[in-house]
Amino acid sequence: MNKMILTEAKLFFREPSGPLFAILLPLVLLLGLGSISGFQEASPELGGQRPIDTQLPGMMVILSVVTMALTALPAVLVTYRESGVLRRMSTTPVSPVRLLVAQVVNNLGVAVLATALLVVLGNLVLGVAAPRNFLAFVGVFLLGSASMFGLGLLIAAVAPSAKSAPGIGSLVMFPLLFVGGMWIPRELMPDLMRRIGDFLPLAPFAQALRDTWAGHAPQPLHLVVMAATLLVTGVLAARLFRWE
Protein backbone atom coordinates (compact mmCIF):
# COMPACT_ATOMS: atom_id res chain seq x y z
CA MET A 1 0.00 0.00 0.00
CA ASN A 2 2.81 2.42 0.85
CA LYS A 3 4.43 1.73 -2.51
CA MET A 4 1.16 2.48 -4.28
CA ILE A 5 0.80 5.77 -2.41
CA LEU A 6 4.36 6.80 -3.31
CA THR A 7 3.87 5.82 -6.94
CA GLU A 8 0.66 7.81 -7.20
CA ALA A 9 2.31 10.73 -5.42
CA LYS A 10 5.02 10.87 -8.10
CA LEU A 11 2.36 10.93 -10.82
CA PHE A 12 0.29 13.35 -8.76
CA PHE A 13 3.02 15.98 -8.62
CA ARG A 14 4.04 15.68 -12.26
CA GLU A 15 1.20 18.14 -12.84
CA PRO A 16 1.62 20.39 -9.81
CA SER A 17 -0.83 23.08 -10.90
CA GLY A 18 -3.78 21.50 -9.06
CA PRO A 19 -2.02 20.97 -5.71
CA LEU A 20 -0.33 24.38 -5.90
CA PHE A 21 -3.66 26.04 -6.61
CA ALA A 22 -5.27 24.36 -3.59
CA ILE A 23 -2.35 25.44 -1.39
CA LEU A 24 -1.57 28.92 -2.68
CA LEU A 25 -5.03 30.34 -3.42
CA PRO A 26 -6.37 30.00 0.16
CA LEU A 27 -3.05 31.22 1.56
CA VAL A 28 -2.94 34.29 -0.70
CA LEU A 29 -6.57 35.09 0.08
CA LEU A 30 -5.96 34.76 3.83
CA LEU A 31 -2.87 36.98 3.82
CA GLY A 32 -4.33 39.46 1.35
CA LEU A 33 -7.80 39.85 2.84
CA GLY A 34 -6.44 39.59 6.38
CA SER A 35 -4.31 42.68 5.80
CA ILE A 36 -7.42 44.77 5.06
CA SER A 37 -8.43 46.81 8.09
CA GLY A 38 -12.08 45.79 7.84
CA PHE A 39 -11.20 42.16 8.47
CA GLN A 40 -9.23 43.11 11.57
CA GLU A 41 -12.06 44.98 13.29
CA ALA A 42 -14.36 43.30 15.80
CA SER A 43 -17.82 42.64 14.41
CA PRO A 44 -20.97 42.56 16.59
CA GLU A 45 -22.53 40.14 14.09
CA LEU A 46 -19.67 37.71 14.76
CA GLY A 47 -20.05 37.91 18.53
CA GLY A 48 -17.36 40.55 18.92
CA GLN A 49 -14.76 38.57 17.03
CA ARG A 50 -12.73 39.83 14.11
CA PRO A 51 -13.45 38.13 10.78
CA ILE A 52 -9.78 37.15 10.69
CA ASP A 53 -10.04 35.33 14.03
CA THR A 54 -12.09 32.35 12.85
CA GLN A 55 -14.33 33.19 9.87
CA LEU A 56 -11.63 33.87 7.31
CA PRO A 57 -9.06 31.17 8.20
CA GLY A 58 -11.77 28.54 8.66
CA MET A 59 -13.23 29.20 5.21
CA MET A 60 -9.77 29.13 3.63
CA VAL A 61 -9.25 25.65 5.10
CA ILE A 62 -12.60 24.64 3.61
CA LEU A 63 -11.63 26.07 0.22
CA SER A 64 -8.48 23.98 0.11
CA VAL A 65 -10.28 20.77 1.09
CA VAL A 66 -13.15 21.10 -1.38
CA THR A 67 -10.84 22.09 -4.23
CA MET A 68 -9.01 18.79 -3.88
CA ALA A 69 -12.04 16.68 -2.98
CA LEU A 70 -14.62 17.91 -5.48
CA THR A 71 -12.56 18.87 -8.53
CA ALA A 72 -9.06 17.36 -8.48
CA LEU A 73 -9.92 13.86 -7.19
CA PRO A 74 -12.90 13.16 -9.49
CA ALA A 75 -11.01 14.37 -12.56
CA VAL A 76 -8.09 11.99 -11.97
CA LEU A 77 -10.25 8.97 -11.17
CA VAL A 78 -12.51 9.42 -14.19
CA THR A 79 -9.42 9.86 -16.38
CA TYR A 80 -8.06 6.57 -15.03
CA ARG A 81 -11.36 4.89 -15.85
CA GLU A 82 -11.50 6.31 -19.38
CA SER A 83 -7.91 5.33 -20.14
CA GLY A 84 -8.45 1.77 -18.92
CA VAL A 85 -6.09 1.97 -15.95
CA LEU A 86 -8.71 0.70 -13.51
CA ARG A 87 -9.79 -2.11 -15.83
CA ARG A 88 -6.22 -3.31 -16.32
CA MET A 89 -5.54 -3.17 -12.59
CA SER A 90 -8.61 -5.31 -11.93
CA THR A 91 -6.89 -8.17 -13.80
CA THR A 92 -3.79 -8.02 -11.58
CA PRO A 93 -3.26 -8.95 -7.92
CA VAL A 94 -3.22 -5.21 -7.14
CA SER A 95 -6.78 -4.19 -6.31
CA PRO A 96 -8.07 -0.99 -7.94
CA VAL A 97 -9.35 -0.05 -4.49
CA ARG A 98 -5.73 0.53 -3.47
CA LEU A 99 -5.40 3.10 -6.20
CA LEU A 100 -8.51 4.89 -4.95
CA VAL A 101 -7.15 4.90 -1.41
CA ALA A 102 -3.78 6.19 -2.63
CA GLN A 103 -5.47 9.02 -4.52
CA VAL A 104 -7.54 10.03 -1.50
CA VAL A 105 -4.44 9.95 0.74
CA ASN A 106 -2.42 12.14 -1.64
CA ASN A 107 -5.24 14.65 -2.11
CA LEU A 108 -5.87 14.77 1.62
CA GLY A 109 -2.14 15.30 2.18
CA VAL A 110 -2.30 18.46 0.07
CA ALA A 111 -5.23 19.73 2.16
CA VAL A 112 -3.34 18.96 5.38
CA LEU A 113 -0.28 20.85 4.12
CA ALA A 114 -2.42 23.81 3.08
CA THR A 115 -4.12 23.86 6.49
CA ALA A 116 -0.78 23.75 8.32
CA LEU A 117 0.51 26.68 6.26
CA LEU A 118 -2.68 28.65 6.90
CA VAL A 119 -2.36 28.14 10.65
CA VAL A 120 1.38 28.86 10.84
CA LEU A 121 1.64 31.78 8.41
CA GLY A 122 -1.65 33.26 9.59
CA ASN A 123 -0.20 33.37 13.08
CA LEU A 124 3.24 34.66 12.09
CA VAL A 125 2.11 37.28 9.57
CA LEU A 126 -1.33 38.37 10.81
CA GLY A 127 -1.34 37.29 14.43
CA VAL A 128 -4.20 34.85 13.92
CA ALA A 129 -4.39 32.58 16.96
CA ALA A 130 -3.97 28.86 16.37
CA PRO A 131 -7.10 26.74 16.90
CA ARG A 132 -7.82 26.98 20.61
CA ASN A 133 -9.55 23.61 20.85
CA PHE A 134 -6.81 21.91 18.86
CA LEU A 135 -7.71 18.24 19.31
CA ALA A 136 -11.35 18.90 18.45
CA PHE A 137 -10.19 20.97 15.46
CA VAL A 138 -8.13 18.05 14.17
CA GLY A 139 -11.03 15.65 14.66
CA VAL A 140 -13.44 17.97 12.85
CA PHE A 141 -10.94 18.49 10.04
CA LEU A 142 -10.54 14.75 9.49
CA LEU A 143 -14.26 13.97 9.69
CA GLY A 144 -15.26 16.91 7.50
CA SER A 145 -12.53 16.17 4.96
CA ALA A 146 -13.60 12.52 4.82
CA SER A 147 -17.17 13.59 4.11
CA MET A 148 -15.99 15.88 1.31
CA PHE A 149 -13.83 13.17 -0.23
CA GLY A 150 -16.77 10.79 0.00
CA LEU A 151 -18.75 13.32 -2.03
CA GLY A 152 -15.84 13.57 -4.46
CA LEU A 153 -15.81 9.79 -4.94
CA LEU A 154 -19.54 9.90 -5.63
CA ILE A 155 -18.97 12.55 -8.30
CA ALA A 156 -16.26 10.34 -9.81
CA ALA A 157 -18.72 7.45 -9.80
CA VAL A 158 -21.41 9.25 -11.78
CA ALA A 159 -19.39 11.63 -14.00
CA PRO A 160 -19.72 10.46 -17.62
CA SER A 161 -16.32 11.74 -18.74
CA ALA A 162 -13.05 13.22 -17.51
CA LYS A 163 -13.94 16.57 -19.06
CA SER A 164 -17.26 16.73 -17.24
CA ALA A 165 -15.96 15.67 -13.81
CA PRO A 166 -14.43 19.04 -12.78
CA GLY A 167 -17.51 20.85 -14.06
CA ILE A 168 -19.84 18.67 -12.01
CA GLY A 169 -17.58 19.17 -9.01
CA SER A 170 -17.70 22.94 -9.43
CA LEU A 171 -21.51 22.92 -9.79
CA VAL A 172 -21.68 21.09 -6.47
CA MET A 173 -18.90 23.06 -4.78
CA PHE A 174 -19.95 26.68 -5.26
CA PRO A 175 -23.51 26.46 -3.85
CA LEU A 176 -22.14 24.51 -0.88
CA LEU A 177 -19.48 27.17 -0.31
CA PHE A 178 -22.15 29.87 -0.42
CA VAL A 179 -24.38 28.35 2.26
CA GLY A 180 -21.23 27.47 4.20
CA GLY A 181 -20.38 31.16 4.60
CA MET A 182 -17.61 31.68 2.07
CA TRP A 183 -18.92 35.04 0.84
CA ILE A 184 -21.49 35.95 3.49
CA PRO A 185 -20.90 34.97 7.13
CA ARG A 186 -23.54 32.52 8.28
CA GLU A 187 -24.48 34.91 11.08
CA LEU A 188 -25.71 37.40 8.44
CA MET A 189 -27.81 34.87 6.52
CA PRO A 190 -31.57 34.56 6.96
CA ASP A 191 -32.52 31.98 9.56
CA LEU A 192 -34.07 29.68 6.95
CA MET A 193 -30.95 29.66 4.77
CA ARG A 194 -28.73 29.05 7.78
CA ARG A 195 -30.96 26.20 8.93
CA ILE A 196 -30.94 24.62 5.48
CA GLY A 197 -27.15 24.88 5.46
CA ASP A 198 -26.97 22.98 8.75
CA PHE A 199 -28.24 19.87 6.95
CA LEU A 200 -26.06 20.15 3.84
CA PRO A 201 -22.59 18.56 3.63
CA LEU A 202 -20.34 21.63 3.85
CA ALA A 203 -21.88 24.19 6.22
CA PRO A 204 -21.60 21.89 9.27
CA PHE A 205 -17.92 21.33 8.42
CA ALA A 206 -17.30 25.07 8.13
CA GLN A 207 -19.16 25.94 11.33
CA ALA A 208 -17.49 23.16 13.33
CA LEU A 209 -14.07 24.38 12.19
CA ARG A 210 -14.93 27.90 13.28
CA ASP A 211 -16.28 26.71 16.62
CA THR A 212 -13.19 24.68 17.46
CA TRP A 213 -10.88 27.44 16.21
CA ALA A 214 -12.56 29.77 18.70
CA GLY A 215 -12.12 27.22 21.48
CA HIS A 216 -15.68 25.87 21.59
CA ALA A 217 -16.93 22.33 21.17
CA PRO A 218 -18.50 21.45 17.80
CA GLN A 219 -22.27 21.17 17.77
CA PRO A 220 -23.51 17.54 17.87
CA LEU A 221 -25.84 18.18 14.92
CA HIS A 222 -22.91 19.22 12.73
CA LEU A 223 -20.92 16.10 13.66
CA VAL A 224 -23.92 13.91 12.87
CA VAL A 225 -24.45 15.57 9.48
CA MET A 226 -20.77 15.13 8.54
CA ALA A 227 -20.79 11.48 9.61
CA ALA A 228 -24.07 10.86 7.74
CA THR A 229 -22.64 12.51 4.62
CA LEU A 230 -19.59 10.25 4.76
CA LEU A 231 -21.75 7.15 5.23
CA VAL A 232 -24.26 7.96 2.48
CA THR A 233 -21.74 9.13 -0.12
CA GLY A 234 -19.44 6.22 0.66
CA VAL A 235 -22.19 3.64 0.18
CA LEU A 236 -23.49 5.29 -2.99
CA ALA A 237 -19.99 5.68 -4.45
CA ALA A 238 -19.24 2.02 -3.78
CA ARG A 239 -22.49 0.90 -5.43
CA LEU A 240 -22.29 3.21 -8.45
CA PHE A 241 -18.56 3.31 -9.16
CA ARG A 242 -17.62 1.82 -12.54
CA TRP A 243 -14.15 0.41 -13.06
CA GLU A 244 -14.44 0.60 -16.85
Buried (B, 14 or more C-beta within 10 A) or exposed (E): EEEBBEEBBEEBEEEEEBBEBBBEBBBEBBBEBBEEEEBBEEBEEBEEBBBBBBBBBBBBBBBBBBBBBBBBBBBBBBBBBBEEBBBBBEEEEBEBBBBBBBBBBBBBBBBBBBBEBBBEBBEEEBEBBEBBBEEBBBBBBEBBBBBBBBBBBBBBBBBEEBEBBBBBBBEBBEEBBBBBBBEEBBBEBEEEBBEEBBBBBBBBBBBBBBBBBBBBEBBEEBBEBBBBBBEBBBEBBEEEBEBE
